Amino acid sequence: MTLGCFALLFQMKERCKAGTKASLLNARDVVGLLAIYPPRRRRNEAEVLRQMQRRLAARQRDLNNRRRRLKINESKLSKN
């Protein structure tokens, strides 16, 4: 249980350091960052950051789509 608490603390510290540049940072991203030290397979920092950026972009795209769909549904309900 202590290890889990330390992991959450580390994740929150990383979110605070990243600020608005990575506001959607999650535990998987932190694991990706930690994959650099020591890596299971040879990956460099640029590859890990590129993968993280791709995931963050996909999350942001999904979030934008959900907001758009909610707005469309709300406008349909208000017309009825």
Sequence and secondary structure as in RCSB ss.txt:
>XXXX:A:sequence
MTLGCFALLFQMKERCKAGTKASLLNARDVVGLLAIYPPRRRRNEAEVLRQMQRRLAARQRDLNNRRRRLKINES
KLSKN
>XXXX:A:secstr
 HHHHHHHHHHHHHHHHHGGGGTT  HHHHHHHHTTSS SS   HHHHHHHHHHHHHHHHHHHHHHHHHHHHHHH
HHHH 
